[in-house]
Structure formats: C-alpha cells, structure tokens
C-alpha cells in the first residue's frame, strides 16, 4: 500500500484498528467468563476491509 494516503482513509484504518482489539480482562472477570472474546475481531488474512 502507498505510503502517502489520504487523511480520510488513514482515519478509517485507525478506527478499524482500534475496534479490532480484544476485550479487556476485567470484562471476562466481571461476567464470570460468559464473555470471553470480542465477536467482531478480524484477522488481516481471513477477511479484508471492503469499504476502506
């Protein structure tokens, strides 16, 4: 990918990167392991970002 990207694209990629982080440990502890992982986690190989 090009080094110089438009600002809007950089912001969209940054938002996607932030939303791809796992849930905090305290959430797992508080829910007594009912919530173990985030359901929207995305791997860079398995699924691509369509609208970016």
N, C-alpha and C positions, 0 to 999 in steps of 0.2 A: 504494500500500500504506500501511496505517496507520503513523503514526509510533511509536506505543506498541505494541510486540509482546511476546508472552510470552517469557520468558528462554529456554525450551527451543527455540523457533523461531529466536531470534537465534543460538543456539549451532549449530543445524543449518545455518543460512545461512552462518555464518562457516566451518564445516568445508567446505562446498561451495565457498566462495570460495577457500579455501586449496588445495584439491585441483584447482582449475581453472587453476593457474599453469603456465607452460611449464617444460620440464625445464631444468636448468642447462646452461651452455655446456660445462662440464668433462665432462659425461657424453657429449656429442657428440664431444668431442676424444678422450676415453679409448676410446670404442668405434669410433673411426675412421669416424665418420659412419654407422654401422649403425643407431644410434638417433638419429633426427632430431627427433622431436616426441612429445609425450605422446599416447597413444591415447585418453585419457579427457577431452580438452579439450572444453568445452561453450560454445556461444555463447548469449547470453541471448535472441536472437531465434529461433534454429533449434530448440532443444529446451528445454523447460521442466522444472522440478524437480517431479516428481509427488508426492513424499511429504512435502514441506515445508509 
